[in-house]
Amino acid sequence: MSTWDGEKLVIRRMLLQDLDQVLRVEQRSFTAPWTRQAFLGELVENRLARYIVAEYEGEIVGYGGLWLIMDEGHITNIAVDPTFRGRKLGERLLQALMSLCAAAGGGKMTLEVRVTNTIAQNLYRKYGFERVGVRKGYYTDNKEDAIIMWADLPHLASAKGETV
């Protein structure tokens, strides 16, 4: 890879042909990664699901997803390849998901985040997400608790996000 140039980053809808690269990011990012079948189900069968990728010079370097349920967006996951972290890609993906939700008429957004993932928690708070509860033993790999966070979309709609 040449020197990083954020202007070359493209955020777009995830396609079936992206799955191999998305799975690589997934496996490098999580201790309990989703399977190919899980992603296929989201892309092909789940009418509520919307997934996006961050593509840099033809390579998928991150992705995110959400479910649009009535007037709410539930972020299912955001992942950035470890070699591309520290370049605000997670923030760009979050902004794009927020824009997607707003465009679909969403009024609120929610997500779960590991209690130990303070970097992600700080990002979410920056965009108006607030802690509202805990899901005990939520994560299957180590039974870690998840913090439940919610944000009102009027606050989110003021954030400058990418449209996908």
MODAMO-V818339 format. One record per residue. N is the residue number from 1. PHI is phi in degrees with one decimal (NA if undefined). Layout:
# MODAMO-V818339
N;PHI + N;PHI
This chain:
# MODAMO-V818339
1;NA + 2;-76.8 + 3;-58.2 + 4;-61.5 + 5;-135.4 + 6;-57.5 + 7;-68.0 + 8;-85.7 + 9;-76.6 + 10;-120.1 + 11;-109.7 + 12;-146.7 + 13;-63.5 + 14;-74.9 + 15;-114.0 + 16;-56.4 + 17;-71.1 + 18;-85.3 + 19;-58.1 + 20;-58.7 + 21;-70.9 + 22;-62.9 + 23;-63.1 + 24;-62.2 + 25;-61.9 + 26;-57.0 + 27;-68.1 + 28;-80.9 + 29;-103.5 + 30;-128.9 + 31;-79.1 + 32;-126.2 + 33;-69.3 + 34;-66.8 + 35;-91.0 + 36;-57.0 + 37;-62.6 + 38;-64.0 + 39;-67.0 + 40;-59.3 + 41;-60.3 + 42;-65.4 + 43;-77.1 + 44;-103.4 + 45;-105.3 + 46;-89.1 + 47;-68.0 + 48;-84.9 + 49;-85.3 + 50;-134.6 + 51;-125.4 + 52;-129.6 + 53;-127.8 + 54;-105.9 + 55;-115.1 + 56;-129.5 + 57;50.0 + 58;82.9 + 59;-112.6 + 60;-76.5 + 61;-113.8 + 62;-174.7 + 63;-157.7 + 64;-154.3 + 65;-147.8 + 66;-151.0 + 67;-107.1 + 68;-98.9 + 69;-117.6 + 70;55.9 + 71;-108.3 + 72;-126.4 + 73;-110.2 + 74;-112.5 + 75;-71.0 + 76;-87.5 + 77;-168.3 + 78;-139.3 + 79;-141.5 + 80;-127.5 + 81;-52.9 + 82;-53.1 + 83;-74.0 + 84;-112.0 + 85;-71.7 + 86;84.2 + 87;-117.4 + 88;67.6 + 89;-69.9 + 90;-60.5 + 91;-65.4 + 92;-64.1 + 93;-66.4 + 94;-60.8 + 95;-59.9 + 96;-65.8 + 97;-65.3 + 98;-64.1 + 99;-64.0 + 100;-59.3 + 101;-63.6 + 102;-61.7 + 103;-63.4 + 104;-88.3 + 105;87.7 + 106;-67.8 + 107;-107.6 + 108;-144.8 + 109;-135.3 + 110;-140.0 + 111;-165.2 + 112;-116.9 + 113;-142.1 + 114;-57.9 + 115;-62.3 + 116;-87.8 + 117;-90.2 + 118;-69.9 + 119;-62.5 + 120;-65.7 + 121;-58.0 + 122;-63.0 + 123;-61.5 + 124;-62.5 + 125;-61.4 + 126;-56.8 + 127;-102.2 + 128;91.2 + 129;-75.9 + 130;-124.2 + 131;-69.7 + 132;-124.0 + 133;178.6 + 134;-135.7 + 135;-104.1 + 136;-68.0 + 137;60.4 + 138;-63.4 + 139;-86.8 + 140;-72.4 + 141;-71.5 + 142;-139.9 + 143;61.7 + 144;-66.9 + 145;-73.1 + 146;-116.4 + 147;-86.1 + 148;-92.8 + 149;-125.5 + 150;-131.7 + 151;-143.0 + 152;-80.2 + 153;-66.1 + 154;-53.4 + 155;-66.5 + 156;-66.4 + 157;-62.5 + 158;-78.4 + 159;-73.4 + 160;-83.1 + 161;-122.5 + 162;-89.7 + 163;-98.5 + 164;-124.6
